[in-house]
Amino acid sequence: MSDHRTYKQIELVGSSATSIDDAIRNAIAEAGKTIKLLEWFEVVETRGHIENNQVAHFQVTLKVGFRIANS
């Protein structure tokens, strides 16, 4: 192992009909299926979809950081 850490940052968009929290959790859970060493996230945008004067969907844009293996 080296004496430093290197990270990569990606952007994800999660959605949920239930809540903003659920949208965040959905995005991270899906990313974690193919991206290893996820370490942090930052919510950069929150928006939603309206149908029949009701909130139909929450959508959250996240910046997600993960560590490069062996760094």
Legacy VTK file of the C-alpha trace (Angstrom):
# vtk DataFile Version 3.0
C-alpha trace
ASCII
DATASET POLYDATA
POINTS 71 float
0.000 0.000 0.000
1.247 3.474 -0.826
1.478 6.436 1.552
-1.247 8.384 -0.283
-4.813 7.922 -1.489
-6.162 8.652 -4.968
-9.875 9.078 -5.632
-12.150 9.366 -8.619
-15.378 11.334 -8.576
-18.433 10.519 -10.679
-21.907 11.984 -10.963
-25.043 9.906 -10.428
-28.746 10.668 -10.552
-30.980 8.660 -8.238
-34.761 8.658 -8.264
-37.590 7.489 -6.047
-41.339 7.827 -5.832
-40.989 7.792 -2.031
-38.418 10.356 -0.840
-35.177 12.241 -1.437
-33.456 9.961 1.070
-34.610 6.920 -0.874
-33.367 8.447 -4.150
-29.903 8.917 -2.606
-29.842 5.387 -1.215
-31.020 3.909 -4.537
-28.252 5.648 -6.493
-25.508 4.586 -4.071
-26.764 0.996 -3.843
-26.858 0.633 -7.628
-23.402 2.199 -8.065
-22.021 -0.111 -5.378
-22.939 -3.137 -7.500
-20.228 -2.279 -10.038
-17.994 0.330 -8.381
-15.903 -0.740 -5.414
-14.467 1.333 -2.571
-17.215 3.985 -2.531
-16.320 6.435 0.239
-18.363 9.651 0.122
-21.188 11.525 -1.591
-22.396 15.093 -1.972
-25.912 16.119 -3.039
-25.547 18.793 -5.722
-29.090 19.096 -7.035
-32.581 18.096 -5.968
-35.610 18.187 -8.189
-38.879 16.368 -8.723
-41.624 15.473 -11.128
-45.239 16.566 -10.676
-48.308 14.645 -11.854
-51.886 15.734 -11.155
-50.684 18.452 -8.768
-48.841 15.889 -6.627
-45.178 15.003 -6.236
-44.710 11.891 -8.369
-40.945 11.412 -8.211
-37.899 12.783 -6.419
-34.651 13.045 -8.380
-31.284 13.772 -6.769
-27.948 14.446 -8.466
-24.957 13.237 -6.447
-21.215 13.508 -6.717
-19.816 10.207 -5.491
-16.182 9.564 -4.658
-14.445 6.226 -4.646
-10.881 5.223 -3.889
-8.683 3.886 -6.652
-7.625 0.364 -5.673
-4.135 0.013 -4.183
-3.804 3.716 -3.494
LINES 1 72
71 0 1 2 3 4 5 6 7 8 9 10 11 12 13 14 15 16 17 18 19 20 21 22 23 24 25 26 27 28 29 30 31 32 33 34 35 36 37 38 39 40 41 42 43 44 45 46 47 48 49 50 51 52 53 54 55 56 57 58 59 60 61 62 63 64 65 66 67 68 69 70
